[in-house]
Amino acid sequence: MVKVGVLGYGTVGSGVVEILEKNKDIIAKRVGQEISVKAVLDLRDFPGDPVEKVLVHDFDIVANDPEISIVVETMGGVHPAYEFVKTCLENGKSVCTSNKALVAAYGPELLALAEEKNINFLFEASVGGGIPIIRPLKTSLAPDEILEISGILNGTTNYILTEMTEKGSDFDSVLKDAQDKGYAEKDPTADVEGYDACRKIAILTSLAYGKQLDFEDIYTEGITRITDRDIAYAKKMGAKVKIFGSSKKVGDKVSAMVAPQLIYPEHPLYSVDGVFNAILVKGNMVGDVMFYGQGAGKLATASAVVSDVMDAAKHAGVNIITLWDAEKLDLVAAEDARNVFFVRVSGIKAQKSEKVKELFGNVKMVDAGYDDEFAFVTEEMSEGDYEKAAAQLDGVINKIRVDQTGLA
Amino acid sequence: MVKVGVLGYGTVGSGVVEILEKNKDIIAKRVGQEISVKAVLDLRDFPGDPVEKVLVHDFDIVANDPEISIVVETMGGVHPAYEFVKTCLENGKSVCTSNKALVAAYGPELLALAEEKNINFLFEASVGGGIPIIRPLKTSLAPDEILEISGILNGTTNYILTEMTEKGSDFDSVLKDAQDKGYAEKDPTADVEGYDACRKIAILTSLAYGKQLDFEDIYTEGITRITDRDIAYAKKMGAKVKIFGSSKKVGDKVSAMVAPQLIYPEHPLYSVDGVFNAILVKGNMVGDVMFYGQGAGKLATASAVVSDVMDAAKHAGVNIITLWDAEKLDLVAAEDARNVFFVRVSGIKAQKSEKVKELFGNVKMVDAGYDDEFAFVTEEMSEGDYEKAAAQLDGVINKIRVDQTGLA
């Protein structure tokens, strides 16, 4: 019998307790022994909820219970999650977390501590919710040098962009609708500004290359500047607007970014719509591999946490190797990253196209039928060169990077 | 230093040797020690190939080398692969194989032997080539009761159906083209008749439910009867024809089948085209999860084999639990499986539609503009009831099952 402590009885934490109960028999069979929840820590009370029997309000009860060998951390936030997790690891308990903020900030330290203690620090649910991605990256794709990762890593923004595309609605009204439906938070900043996706691509990239990529170092652009006109242009181009967290190997360095991207039907992520997430990984041997599923949600995310609990139970006293050093990953400077840009400009095309050619070279014009603006697509150029050229062109309204994946 | 023996230096076997050499450093770092190939068994000689230095023609050299702790089996075919693998396991060597025929036929026996010896029998590459699916099913999806699996499991047939759809060509000319390009074998029977997909869905289903599903017991229908007219109807319906290996839980039993399916854009596998494969798994907690990638090919498949070699190296002396008993899975009889059918009938609609309604009840007519035939879609009915009704209707040309996934 393996005994588990759960820190935080919110959406994911209560999902973990539910799965461990509902799928108890299957889980016991697959692990080789029963797993049961001995204590759930939360500040709140839950009158009438069966959790009452194991509910505690004092962290020390979990931390000092020698029977509890695995702790689930589903409180969210960096503090006191970090202090709690560290104490549990120091006390010899494996920890399974869904907390991307914690993992992005303290991954290497907590992994090193787990290794030292011959226990495990696992975080499948921190990226992609129920989508298996962390474990496949550590195991299935381990023979490969990772060349590129592109992910639709945030369900809220993918839902908003999908609705804008399908209904032609503007950002604000779709956001309001998403909030009403519970797909977006009251304060949607972390999602719509790309901060959530940023932490997730930081985790994936750190794992892929075995060194720390600080999320603060990743150029991050949200979707708040995407308008119905951008969407109309995208349709005209036979493309869709998605927001990607992405990284790729460039020589000995790695380039990483969170930003909206125009993608074509040939891109494996093109048909990933609504609240679904997906991650495309390119290995130097396996080629393109894609993982798709629910990137959030109580039971999907909790299922990923429970898969870690089962792994921790099967690896009692054995550290599962996870390469992620505290040493910093060598990052390509944001201005040196190379991209293709779709650019919208206010004014009359005939009057500005000479200037556009002078500044951007060989471009392809895109006409979506507007009289007061025009648009073009550049060839591949550095972010720095783009910025320099754009600064000299009057009336740039917006730019969106164009992902060429799948195009000949 | 871990020493590996490779049985069979064909496409996949030579890919394994290539990856272990090319990605040697990454692999050593991730496993914690170097992995090198000590012997490669093949009947042929390979003059000038570096493999010559380790090439052997006698199986006993591999089987009896105490330094070789992991054996890769990439010979294909059931015999003598089975005898060789069994001997290696009996001699205490873990075995990693890409051989679906072997796994489908002898999985439970070889797994039991590996468990008894505290070693491992691993077969990630036997299904979906480079796509991680076997390991995720055993680990990431372990908390879940598996409700349904649908897979595009064969690249040759997916390529043929994609070409027929995109170019409007007929089956025979596309098959010839696929053979010229090396996407189809000279004798394409195993692919186009669905036998290859059948072994793969047998393996996935056996793993999902922990009991043996004999591939001979799975109703299997290939794509040889699909014509350009079927494709034209599919387009008219806004659908595509794909061939799925699929299984699902029905009460306490499991229903399994290989057959062409009409699927709609809402289906997560709709945009999986060309030689790509993908597998959709529905868990009772995680919901829909999809895995996509190259289902065949030298390096993709070899990458999956090497991921198993790395797992075997990390689990020296520790058996990775794999539930797959020899006991037979309780299968729904083929005639009791329930499906929606698209049916084409020769003759004039006006003259036969009364009879169609009498036999099939509430159907939806589909008009693709042909004068000499018509078509309809049934409501859900059992395969047995469909056969009875179809037998009483003159001039049934073809039927294709309709997968309703994603439709409201």
Interface residues (C-beta under 8 A of the other chain):
Chain A: G15 I19 K22 N23 I26 I27 K29 R30 V31 G32 E124 G130 I131 P132 R135 P136 T139 S140 L141 A142 P143 D144 E145 G210 P265 P268 Y270 S271 A278 G283 N284 M285 V286 G287 D288 V289 M290 F291 Y292 G293 Q294 G297 L299 A300 A302 S303 A304 V306 S307 M310 D311 K314 V318 I321 L323
Chain B: G15 I19 K22 N23 I26 I27 K29 R30 V31 G32 E124 G130 I131 P132 R135 P136 T139 S140 L141 A142 P143 D144 E145 G210 P265 P268 Y270 S271 A278 G283 N284 M285 V286 G287 D288 V289 M290 F291 Y292 G293 Q294 G297 L299 A300 A302 S303 A304 V306 S307 M310 D311 K314 V318 I321 L323
